[in-house]
Amino acid sequence: MIALSICLDVDTEHHELRRVRVKFRESHTFRPAAKTREASRKEGGTQAVFQRGREGGRRPGASGDKNSSVRVDLFLFPRSMRSGMSYIMRSAISVLAAVILCTLSALAQEAGTSTVPADMVYGNPGRLVNAGGFRLNLYCMGSGSPTVVFDSGWGDWAPAWSKVQPQIAKWTRACSYDRAGTGFSDPGPMPRTSVRIADELHTALHHAGIAGPYILVGSAFGGDNVRVFADRYMDEVAGLVLDDADADDLEPKAMQEETHRGHAKIPVDMRACRDLIAQHKPLPPLPSRGGRPQQTCAQTFFFRGLPEAAWSPELNSRVLAIAQTKTAMYDAYASEMEETAGDETWLQQHRRSFGSRPIRVLTSRNHGVGHLERKPPDTPEHIKYEQESTLAQARWLSLSSNARQIFAHNSSEYIQFDEPETLINAVRDVYDHAGTPVAAHGR
């Protein structure tokens, strides 16, 4: 009797067939118990044992193991040795084809029922790249040029783009990142000015081999950073998308000063929360507002409050874990907030034309509002604030001969969460218009 073993090694995490091993051997240990097996021996035939699992009898997926094997043992009983080899080869080829088809079908089924949410790509470090003595965490997807580069708002990091980056990556390369000290990035030098942030991003992109041209996308405070980047590296910029970006430097002076007064206490509160984390003390719940569940400082400071409904529970858990442990992040954001007045002065002094490079200005008319259901009452003061914010954002239209303001239909300032298609379409519009840009002149 001749035994044939076919073993398929499978990577269940990536749903890939990694290796096929075929082995012939002469066997004298097979003891068929049933009469049908004895009949098969006399008449010539095949008996097969199909096994799927891990070596040592472990259950697939146990102990975090991501590799499994599929093995078929064939016990071949040729009618005669003369026809034996021909018979064996025919049997082997037929069964091998059947096993591979069954395995690929099983892998496809596992892929369709994978329990790892797609947004968990942001729950682990991407690519840590040297930005000048420390590392920034980059997530780059897709291929093509120009490369779309995202910079998130204050208190946010790369997961802010989880709803839009994978979609944009279907037609060009798209890169998001964590600013120094935030997310999975290393702490960077202080103070955290927009000039420093822009220069660090530029350095990291070049060290990562991601050359321009770039389409820059900035949300809220990230708008300051991408405008500084464009001013300093205009020759590498193909276009600009401002996602309900902060326009404080273009607002009336009284309104700008009022905003600064309102922000003055934030760094103090952030450092108090940071100290509790550094001392491994419990974070007390903050007073509930508007009937909402109580949250700790680690939940309220970041994004628009945690958990975020646009994310999977798994990503929410990972983001909260960072917020509850990474003290450097509190230092970074506190410094960013303290430097905003200086950033705005810098932008006022460096107002540079984009030539014909496309600019798209996305306006929510709910600037400063994280959730529509928590929108402040339409008092005269709030209505005036939104009107002035909208007018200030409209002043960016004069920077380019190819500029347009786009209004969200029903969104908070997080357009990328509430109306992701609005932002995706704006980026695509800039991408389609970003040919060879006309050189910018003047300041």
C-alpha positions in Angstrom: 0.0 0.0 0.0 1.2 3.5 -0.8 0.3 6.6 1.3 0.1 10.1 -0.1 0.0 13.1 2.3 -0.9 16.6 1.0 -0.4 19.4 3.5 -1.5 23.0 2.8 -0.1 25.8 5.1 -2.5 28.6 5.5 -2.1 32.2 6.9 -5.6 32.7 8.3 -4.9 36.4 9.2 -4.3 37.4 5.6 -6.3 34.6 4.1 -3.5 33.3 2.0 -2.4 29.8 0.9 1.3 29.9 1.8 2.7 26.4 0.8 1.6 23.1 -0.5 3.6 20.0 0.5 3.1 16.5 -1.1 4.7 13.4 0.3 4.7 9.8 -0.9 5.6 6.9 1.4 5.1 3.2 1.6 2.9 2.3 4.5 2.3 -1.0 6.3 0.4 0.4 9.3 -3.0 1.2 7.8 -5.6 -1.1 9.3 -8.9 -0.6 7.6 -11.7 -1.6 10.0 -14.7 -1.5 7.7 -15.5 -4.1 5.0 -15.6 -1.3 2.4 -12.0 -0.6 3.1 -11.0 -4.2 2.6 -13.0 -4.3 -0.6 -11.1 -1.2 -1.7 -7.8 -3.0 -1.0 -8.8 -6.0 -3.2 -10.3 -4.0 -6.0 -7.9 -1.1 -6.0 -9.1 2.3 -4.7 -8.4 5.2 -2.4 -9.2 6.0 1.2 -8.7 9.5 2.4 -8.5 11.2 5.8 -9.1 15.0 5.8 -7.7 17.0 8.7 -7.8 20.8 9.3 -6.3 22.5 12.2 -3.0 23.1 14.0 -0.1 20.9 14.8 -0.4 19.3 18.2 -4.2 19.2 18.0 -4.7 22.9 18.9 -7.9 24.6 17.8 -7.5 27.0 14.9 -7.1 30.5 16.3 -6.1 29.4 19.7 -3.4 31.3 21.6 -3.3 34.0 18.9 -1.9 31.6 16.3 -2.4 32.9 12.8 -1.2 29.9 10.8 -3.0 26.7 10.2 -2.6 23.7 8.0 -4.9 21.5 6.0 -3.8 17.9 5.5 -5.2 15.1 3.4 -3.8 11.5 3.9 -4.5 9.3 0.9 -4.1 5.5 1.2 -3.8 4.1 -2.3 -4.4 0.5 -3.3 -3.5 0.1 -7.0 -4.7 -3.1 -8.8 -1.1 -3.9 -9.8 2.3 -2.3 -9.4 2.5 -2.0 -13.2 -0.4 0.5 -13.2 0.4 1.8 -9.7 2.3 4.9 -10.5 -0.1 6.1 -13.2 -3.0 5.4 -10.9 -1.2 7.3 -8.0 -0.5 10.3 -10.1 -4.1 10.6 -11.4 -5.5 10.2 -7.8 -3.0 12.7 -6.4 -3.7 15.4 -9.0 -7.5 15.0 -8.6 -7.4 15.1 -4.8 -4.9 17.9 -4.7 -7.1 20.0 -7.0 -10.1 19.3 -4.8 -8.3 20.1 -1.6 -7.0 23.4 -3.0 -10.4 24.4 -4.1 -12.0 23.5 -0.7 -9.2 25.4 1.1 -9.6 28.6 -1.0 -13.4 28.4 -0.5 -12.8 28.2 3.3 -10.4 31.1 3.2 -12.9 33.2 1.3 -15.5 32.4 3.9 -13.2 33.3 6.7 -12.3 36.6 5.0 -16.0 37.4 4.7 -16.6 36.8 8.4 -13.4 38.3 9.7 -13.9 39.8 13.2 -11.2 42.4 12.8 -12.8 45.7 11.9 -11.3 47.6 9.0 -10.7 50.7 11.0 -8.4 48.8 13.4 -5.5 49.7 11.0 -5.5 52.9 13.1 -5.4 51.0 16.3 -1.8 49.9 15.7 1.3 51.8 14.6 1.7 52.3 10.9 5.1 53.3 9.7 7.4 55.1 12.2 9.5 57.5 10.2 12.4 59.8 11.3 11.3 63.4 11.5 14.5 64.9 12.7 15.7 62.9 15.8 12.3 61.4 16.7 9.7 59.4 14.8 6.3 60.3 13.4 3.7 57.6 12.8 2.4 57.5 9.2 -0.4 55.5 7.6 -0.1 55.5 3.9 -2.5 53.6 1.6 -2.9 53.3 -2.1 -0.7 54.4 -4.9 -0.5 57.3 -7.4 0.2 61.0 -7.5 -0.4 63.6 -6.2 -0.3 62.2 -2.7 -3.1 63.3 -0.4 -1.8 64.2 3.1 -4.1 64.7 6.0 -3.5 66.8 9.1 -6.1 66.5 11.9 -7.7 69.0 14.2 -6.5 69.9 17.7 -7.0 67.0 20.1 -7.2 64.6 17.1 -4.8 62.2 15.4 -4.9 59.8 12.4 -8.2 58.0 13.3 -10.0 61.2 12.5 -9.6 60.2 8.8 -10.8 56.6 9.1 -14.0 57.2 7.1 -12.3 58.9 4.2 -8.7 57.9 3.8 -9.4 54.3 2.6 -11.8 55.6 0.0 -9.4 58.2 -1.4 -6.7 55.5 -1.4 -8.7 53.7 -4.1 -7.5 56.2 -6.7 -4.3 57.8 -5.3 -1.9 57.5 -2.4 -3.3 58.9 0.8 -1.3 59.5 4.0 -2.5 60.4 7.5 -0.2 60.8 10.5 0.0 61.4 14.2 1.6 64.7 15.1 4.6 64.6 17.4 3.6 63.4 20.9 0.2 62.2 19.8 -1.1 58.7 18.9 1.8 56.4 18.2 4.3 59.2 17.4 7.3 60.0 19.6 7.3 63.3 21.5 8.9 66.1 19.6 10.6 69.4 20.5 8.8 72.2 22.2 7.0 74.5 21.7 4.6 73.0 19.3 4.1 75.7 16.7 2.6 75.3 13.3 5.9 76.1 11.6 7.6 73.3 13.6 4.7 70.9 12.9 4.8 71.6 9.1 8.6 71.2 8.9 8.5 67.9 10.8 5.8 66.6 8.5 7.8 67.6 5.4 10.9 65.9 6.8 9.0 62.7 7.6 7.5 62.5 4.2 10.8 62.8 2.5 12.5 60.3 4.8 9.6 57.9 4.0 10.3 58.4 0.3 7.0 60.1 -0.3 7.8 63.0 -2.6 5.4 65.7 -3.7 3.3 67.0 -5.2 0.9 66.9 -2.3 -2.8 67.6 -1.9 -3.0 68.9 1.6 -6.1 68.4 3.7 -6.5 70.1 7.1 -9.3 69.9 9.6 -9.9 72.7 12.2 -6.4 73.4 13.7 -4.9 71.2 11.1 -5.8 73.9 8.6 -3.2 76.2 10.2 -0.6 73.5 9.8 -1.3 72.8 6.1 -1.4 76.5 5.2 2.0 76.9 6.8 3.3 73.8 5.0 2.0 75.3 1.7 3.7 78.6 2.3 7.0 77.0 3.1 7.0 74.3 0.4 4.7 75.7 -2.3 6.6 74.1 -5.1 5.6 70.7 -3.7 1.9 71.5 -3.3 -0.7 70.5 -5.9 -3.8 71.7 -4.1 -5.5 72.4 -0.8 -8.7 71.2 0.9 -9.7 73.0 4.1 -12.1 70.8 6.1 -14.0 73.4 8.2 -10.6 74.7 9.1 -9.9 77.3 11.8 -9.8 80.8 10.2 -9.2 82.8 13.4 -6.4 84.8 11.8 -9.0 86.2 9.3 -11.8 86.9 11.8 -12.5 90.3 13.4 -9.9 91.1 16.1 -12.5 91.2 18.9 -13.7 87.8 18.0 -10.2 86.4 17.8 -9.3 87.8 21.2 -12.5 86.3 22.7 -11.6 82.9 21.3 -8.1 83.1 22.9 -9.7 84.0 26.3 -12.0 81.0 26.0 -9.0 78.7 25.3 -6.7 80.0 28.0 -7.8 77.5 30.6 -7.6 74.4 28.4 -3.9 73.8 28.8 -4.2 74.1 32.6 -7.0 71.5 32.6 -5.0 69.2 30.3 -1.9 69.3 32.5 -4.0 68.5 35.5 -5.4 65.4 33.8 -1.9 64.6 32.6 -0.6 64.7 36.2 -3.2 62.3 37.4 -2.2 59.8 34.7 1.5 60.2 35.5 0.8 59.5 39.1 -1.4 56.5 38.2 -4.3 58.0 40.0 -7.9 57.3 38.9 -9.5 59.9 36.7 -12.6 61.3 38.4 -15.8 61.6 36.3 -16.5 65.1 35.2 -20.0 66.7 35.8 -22.5 65.4 33.3 -23.9 68.0 30.8 -27.2 67.8 29.0 -28.2 64.4 30.4 -25.1 62.7 28.8 -23.2 60.0 30.6 -20.4 61.1 32.8 -16.9 61.1 31.3 -13.4 61.4 32.5 -11.0 64.1 31.3 -9.3 61.4 29.0 -12.6 61.0 27.2 -13.6 64.6 26.8 -10.3 66.2 25.6 -9.8 64.2 22.4 -11.7 64.1 19.1 -15.3 65.1 19.8 -15.4 63.0 23.0 -15.0 59.2 23.4 -16.4 56.8 22.4 -16.8 57.9 18.8 -19.9 56.6 17.1 -18.1 56.5 13.7 -15.6 53.9 15.0 -15.7 50.2 15.9 -15.7 49.3 19.6 -12.2 47.9 19.1 -10.8 51.1 17.8 -12.6 53.1 20.5 -11.0 50.9 23.1 -7.5 51.4 21.6 -7.9 55.1 21.3 -9.1 55.4 24.9 -6.2 53.3 26.1 -3.8 55.8 24.5 -5.7 58.7 26.0 -5.5 57.1 29.5 -1.8 56.4 29.4 0.2 58.7 27.1 1.2 61.7 29.1 3.3 63.2 26.2 0.1 63.7 24.3 -1.2 66.0 26.9 2.0 68.0 26.9 1.9 68.3 23.1 -1.7 69.4 22.8 -1.3 71.9 25.7 1.6 73.4 23.9 -0.3 73.5 20.6 -3.1 75.4 22.2 -0.7 77.9 23.8 0.9 78.6 20.5 -2.2 79.3 18.4 -2.0 83.1 18.9 1.5 83.1 17.5 0.5 80.7 14.7 -2.2 83.1 13.6 0.2 86.1 13.7 2.6 84.1 11.5 -0.2 83.3 9.0 -1.2 86.9 8.9 2.3 87.8 7.9 2.7 85.1 5.3 -0.3 85.3 3.0 0.9 83.7 -0.2 -0.9 83.2 -3.5 -1.5 79.6 -4.7 -1.6 80.7 -8.4 -4.0 78.4 -10.1 -3.6 75.5 -7.7 -7.1 74.3 -6.7 -8.4 75.2 -3.3 -11.7 73.8 -1.9 -13.0 75.3 1.3 -15.5 73.1 3.2 -17.8 74.9 5.5 -20.2 73.3 8.0 -21.8 76.5 9.3 -21.5 74.6 12.6 -17.8 75.5 13.4 -16.9 74.5 16.9 -19.8 72.1 17.1 -18.7 68.5 17.6 -22.2 66.9 17.5 -25.3 68.3 15.9 -27.5 66.9 18.7 -25.5 69.0 21.1 -25.5 72.2 19.1 -25.9 75.4 21.2 -29.1 77.3 20.9 -29.4 79.7 18.0 -28.9 82.8 20.1 -27.9 86.0 18.3 -24.3 85.6 19.7 -24.0 82.0 18.3 -25.6 83.0 14.9 -23.1 85.9 14.6 -20.2 83.6 15.5 -21.1 81.1 12.7 -21.6 83.9 10.2 -18.2 85.5 10.9 -16.6 82.0 10.8 -18.1 81.4 7.4 -17.0 84.8 6.1 -13.5 84.3 7.4 -13.2 80.9 5.6 -14.5 82.5 2.4 -11.5 84.9 2.5 -9.3 81.9 1.5 -10.9 82.0 -2.0 -8.8 85.0 -2.9 -5.6 82.8 -2.6 -6.2 81.0 -5.9 -7.8 81.5 -9.3 -9.3 78.0 -8.9 -11.0 78.2 -5.5 -14.5 77.3 -4.3 -16.4 77.2 -1.1 -18.5 74.1 -0.5 -21.2 74.0 2.1 -22.1 70.8 4.0 -25.7 69.9 4.1 -26.2 68.8 7.7 -22.9 68.3 9.5 -20.9 69.2 12.6 -17.4 70.6 12.1 -16.4 66.9 11.7 -17.5 66.8 8.1 -15.2 63.7 7.6 -17.4 61.8 10.0 -20.9 63.3 9.4 -20.7 63.7 5.6 -17.6 61.8 4.4 -18.7 61.9 0.8 -18.6 65.7 0.8 -14.9 65.7 1.8 -14.1 62.7 -0.6 -15.7 64.6 -3.5 -13.8 67.8 -2.7 -10.5 65.9 -2.6 -11.3 64.2 -5.9 -12.2 67.6 -7.4 -8.8 69.0 -6.4 -7.1 65.8 -7.7 -8.8 66.1 -11.1 -7.8 69.8 -11.4 -4.2 69.3 -10.1 -2.3 69.3 -13.3 0.9 71.3 -13.7 0.2 74.2 -11.3 1.0 77.7 -12.3 3.7 79.1 -10.0 2.6 81.2 -7.1 4.0 84.7 -6.8 4.1 87.2 -4.0 3.0 87.1 -0.4 
